[in-house]
Amino acid sequence: MYAMNKWVYCVLITTIVNVNAWAGDVQNERAAREECSAFLQAGMRECLEEKTNASAAELKKVEHQVSKTLGKWDEDTKYINLARSKFEASSKEFVRYRAAHCAFNASRSGGAAGNSFEIMRLACVFELNARRADQIRDVIADLPLK
């Protein structure tokens, strides 16, 4: 039964992430929590972990695409290298910001019992990953390529 539920979670999350990516909409953390609230608290946490893992994988894919796109950019090498180093710095700062912001966001759970802190944190990480991936796509979308 548990294996079946886990499989259903995976299919559900994959479908939702793919539909949201196709539509160009980023689901916010509140909507992610509401969507996963159909499950008991432990299932809600697992649902949000799946969504967060999927958003992290998508962000990693987009970050890799930046490197490939910059390599094809119709610009002098020194500017390509500068853009790459600025992007790396931006990515490191994003990770720091995401950790700090989501810790703050999760602190809103106060003294709530159970998985509340982690549920809030995961939903926040999910949203910020998805928003960052969209922002990066927008930045590289109109680079003139060789």
Beta strands, then each sheet from edge to edge (+ up, - down):
end
